[in-house]
Amino acid sequence: MPLDPQVEAMRAEREANDVPQLYTQTLAEAREADLASIRAAGGEVEPVHHVEDITTDAGLPLRVYRPDLTGPLPTLVYFFGGGWTLGSIDTADGISRKLANAVPCQVITVGYRLAPEHPFPTAVHDCYEAVKWIAAHDSSRLVVGGDSAGANLAAAVTLLARDNNGPAISGQLLVYPNTLYGSDTISMRTGTDPYLFNNTSVNWYWKHYLKDPADGTNPLASPLLAESHANLPPALVITAEYDPLRDEGEYYAEKLHAAGVPTTLSRYDGMVHGFFAMSGILDGGKKAMSEASTWLGRIFTDG
């Protein structure tokens, strides 16, 4: 189908204002512009009963969002997107607030270190160590999730948890995940729009993330290449029709399903990469947020 009318309007505005792609800017400029655009598209900041910044014993920053409920709460550990190069805890603030209220559950966002200053596999191990620390301090049911590079990190964390005897993870929320370095899929080849996230964007992020291109064959960078996808936690995989990452995300869902992992694949027609964080301006983003909240509620309740 064609671009969703709301997406088309957003794209037209970018073209009219000749908004530069992030990959044409310095890292400092791109990081600032990325956060500004996410805040602008995320809508009003939802109040949450309790928001607190803490650190792990190793000094890794976390932000905790808790709705107005008593007792131990199920926890979503959320990894922000940004191609492992951009982003921060603030990037996922809007998403975290919405999910904490809607599920309801505790959401903890991880401030993992960024490339190129800290290339692969630093972010993976930061995220895994954070999940282990959270599990040790909170025995309630745990789900990992993220969008884009954050979804890539969530998938990698489930592989590490499976292969290293824990911690126990009840589900994985993967929103338009990167799953394969150097992918040559139809969606990647056709994702060339200069005013949307495109295949040049993808390559720019990978170039910053990987110190050596050979690292792209590591399943912790490319989860699609894992020898086995069995015994991983149930997954919700959300993709967008006009996203270079669409096919590799859907291939990953197929791999999980074939390995016996309960998997829901949900493609949003007419949508583009990043729409999950744009619920303030895109109805598709609101719908995906609602789907994710419902799925999380079911995982936390039924397992």
C-alpha positions in Angstrom: 0.0 0.0 0.0 1.2 3.6 -0.3 2.6 5.6 2.6 0.1 6.2 5.3 -1.3 9.7 4.8 0.1 10.9 8.2 3.5 9.5 7.2 3.3 11.2 3.8 2.5 14.5 5.5 5.5 14.1 7.8 7.8 13.2 4.8 6.5 16.2 2.8 7.3 18.5 5.7 10.8 17.2 5.9 11.3 17.7 2.2 9.8 21.2 2.2 12.2 22.2 5.0 15.1 20.2 3.5 15.7 18.5 6.8 19.2 17.0 6.6 19.7 13.3 7.2 21.5 12.4 10.5 24.3 10.7 8.5 25.2 14.0 6.9 25.9 15.6 10.3 28.6 15.4 12.9 28.0 12.9 15.7 27.3 15.7 18.2 24.8 17.3 15.8 23.1 14.0 15.0 22.7 13.1 18.6 21.1 16.4 19.4 18.9 16.3 16.3 17.8 12.8 16.9 16.6 13.5 20.5 14.9 16.7 19.4 12.9 14.9 16.6 11.9 12.1 18.9 10.6 14.5 21.6 8.7 16.5 18.9 6.9 13.4 17.5 6.3 11.6 20.8 3.4 13.8 22.0 2.7 15.1 25.5 4.9 13.8 28.3 2.8 11.4 30.3 3.1 11.7 34.1 4.2 8.5 35.8 3.8 8.0 39.6 7.5 7.5 40.3 10.5 8.2 38.0 14.0 7.7 39.4 17.5 7.7 38.0 19.8 5.1 39.6 23.0 3.3 38.8 24.1 -0.3 39.0 27.0 -1.4 41.2 29.2 -1.0 38.1 28.0 2.6 37.6 25.7 1.9 34.6 22.9 4.5 34.5 19.3 3.3 34.7 15.9 5.1 34.8 13.0 3.5 36.7 9.4 4.2 35.9 6.8 2.9 38.3 3.0 3.3 38.0 0.9 3.9 41.2 0.8 0.3 42.3 2.1 -1.3 45.4 4.2 -4.4 45.8 6.6 -6.1 43.4 5.9 -5.3 39.8 6.7 -7.1 36.6 9.5 -5.4 34.8 10.2 -4.4 31.2 13.9 -3.7 30.7 14.0 -1.4 27.7 16.9 -0.5 25.4 16.6 2.7 23.4 17.2 2.9 19.7 19.7 5.0 17.7 21.9 2.7 15.8 24.1 2.0 18.8 25.5 5.5 18.0 22.8 8.0 18.9 20.4 8.0 21.8 20.3 8.0 25.6 17.9 7.1 28.4 16.0 10.3 27.4 15.4 8.9 23.9 13.1 6.2 25.4 11.5 8.5 28.0 8.2 8.8 26.1 7.9 5.1 25.2 8.8 4.1 28.8 6.2 6.4 30.3 3.4 5.2 28.0 4.2 1.5 28.5 4.6 1.8 32.3 1.1 3.3 32.5 -0.6 1.2 29.9 0.5 -2.3 30.9 0.9 -1.4 33.9 4.4 -2.5 34.8 7.7 -1.2 35.9 9.9 0.0 33.1 13.7 0.3 33.4 15.7 2.0 30.7 19.4 1.2 30.4 22.0 3.8 29.6 24.4 1.6 27.7 27.5 3.1 26.2 27.5 4.2 22.6 29.7 3.6 19.5 32.0 4.6 18.0 33.6 5.6 21.4 32.6 2.1 22.7 32.2 -0.3 19.7 30.6 -3.7 19.6 30.3 -5.7 21.8 30.3 -3.1 24.6 26.6 -2.2 24.3 25.6 -5.9 24.3 27.5 -6.6 27.5 26.3 -3.4 29.2 22.7 -4.4 28.5 23.3 -8.0 29.7 25.0 -6.9 32.9 22.1 -4.5 33.5 19.6 -7.2 33.1 21.5 -9.5 35.5 21.7 -6.7 38.1 18.0 -5.9 37.8 17.1 -9.6 38.1 19.3 -9.9 41.2 17.5 -6.9 42.8 14.0 -7.6 41.7 12.6 -11.2 41.5 9.4 -10.4 39.6 8.8 -11.5 36.0 11.2 -9.9 33.5 10.9 -9.0 29.8 13.5 -7.3 27.6 12.6 -5.0 24.7 13.7 -2.2 22.5 13.3 -0.5 19.2 15.7 -0.6 16.3 19.2 -1.1 17.7 17.6 -1.5 21.1 15.7 -4.4 19.7 18.9 -5.9 18.3 20.4 -5.6 21.8 17.3 -7.2 23.4 17.6 -10.2 21.0 21.3 -10.5 21.8 20.6 -10.4 25.6 18.2 -13.3 25.3 20.9 -15.3 23.5 23.3 -14.6 26.3 20.8 -15.4 29.0 19.9 -18.7 27.3 23.5 -19.7 26.9 24.8 -18.5 30.3 22.1 -20.0 32.6 20.1 -16.8 33.1 18.7 -14.7 34.3 15.2 -15.9 33.4 13.5 -13.7 30.7 9.8 -14.2 30.1 9.5 -12.4 26.8 11.2 -10.1 24.2 9.6 -7.1 22.6 11.4 -6.4 19.3 10.3 -3.3 17.5 11.8 -3.1 13.9 15.0 -4.9 15.0 18.3 -5.0 13.2 19.1 -8.7 12.9 21.7 -9.1 10.1 24.8 -7.0 9.2 25.2 -6.5 5.5 21.7 -7.7 4.7 20.7 -7.5 1.0 17.0 -8.0 1.3 14.3 -6.5 -0.9 13.3 -3.9 1.8 17.0 -3.0 2.2 17.6 -2.5 -1.6 14.4 -0.5 -2.1 14.8 1.6 1.1 16.4 4.7 -0.5 14.0 7.6 0.2 16.3 10.6 1.0 13.7 12.0 3.5 13.2 8.8 5.5 15.4 6.4 7.4 17.0 4.5 4.5 19.7 2.0 3.6 22.4 4.7 3.8 21.3 5.3 7.4 21.6 1.6 8.2 25.1 1.4 6.8 26.2 4.5 8.6 25.2 3.1 12.0 26.8 -0.3 11.3 30.0 1.5 10.3 30.1 3.2 13.7 29.1 0.1 15.7 31.6 -2.4 14.3 35.3 -1.9 14.8 35.9 -4.7 12.4 33.3 -5.7 9.7 34.1 -9.3 10.5 32.3 -8.8 13.9 29.1 -8.6 11.9 29.0 -12.4 11.7 28.9 -12.6 15.5 25.3 -13.6 16.5 25.5 -11.0 19.2 25.7 -8.4 16.4 23.5 -10.3 13.9 21.1 -12.5 15.9 19.7 -14.0 12.7 23.0 -15.9 12.4 22.7 -17.7 15.8 23.2 -21.5 15.4 20.0 -22.1 17.2 17.0 -20.0 18.1 15.4 -22.6 20.3 14.5 -22.1 24.0 14.4 -18.3 23.6 11.5 -16.4 25.3 8.3 -15.6 23.5 8.5 -12.7 21.2 6.4 -9.9 19.7 8.2 -8.6 16.5 6.8 -5.3 15.1 7.9 -4.2 11.6 7.0 -1.3 9.3 6.2 -1.7 5.6 8.5 1.1 4.4 11.6 0.2 6.5 14.9 -1.1 5.2 15.0 -3.4 8.3 11.5 -4.9 7.6 12.6 -8.1 5.9 15.4 -9.0 8.4 13.0 -8.4 11.3 10.4 -10.7 9.7 13.1 -13.3 8.9 14.0 -13.3 12.6 10.4 -13.8 13.6 10.3 -16.7 11.2 13.4 -18.2 12.7 12.0 -17.9 16.2 8.7 -19.5 15.1 10.5 -22.4 13.3 12.5 -23.1 16.5 9.3 -23.5 18.5 9.4 -20.0 20.2 5.9 -18.5 20.6 6.1 -15.6 18.2 3.8 -12.8 17.1 4.8 -10.9 14.0 2.9 -7.7 13.3 3.7 -5.6 10.2 2.3 -2.1 10.1 1.4 -1.2 6.5 2.2 2.3 5.4 4.5 2.9 8.3 8.2 3.8 8.4 11.1 3.1 10.7 10.7 5.0 13.9 6.9 5.1 13.9 6.7 3.4 17.3 8.3 6.5 18.9 5.9 8.8 17.0 2.7 8.1 18.7 2.2 11.8 19.2 1.7 12.4 15.4 1.1 8.9 13.9 -2.0 6.8 14.7 0.0 3.8 13.6 2.4 4.5 16.5 -0.5 4.6 18.9 -1.8 1.3 17.6 1.6 -0.4 17.9 2.0 1.0 21.4 -1.4 -0.5 22.3 -0.5 -3.8 20.8 2.8 -3.9 22.7 1.1 -3.0 26.0 -1.6 -5.7 25.5 1.1 -8.3 24.6 3.2 -7.4 27.6 0.2 -7.6 29.9 -0.5 -11.1 28.7 3.2 -12.2 29.1 3.3 -10.8 32.6 0.1 -12.4 33.5 0.2 -15.8 31.8 3.8 -16.3 30.9 
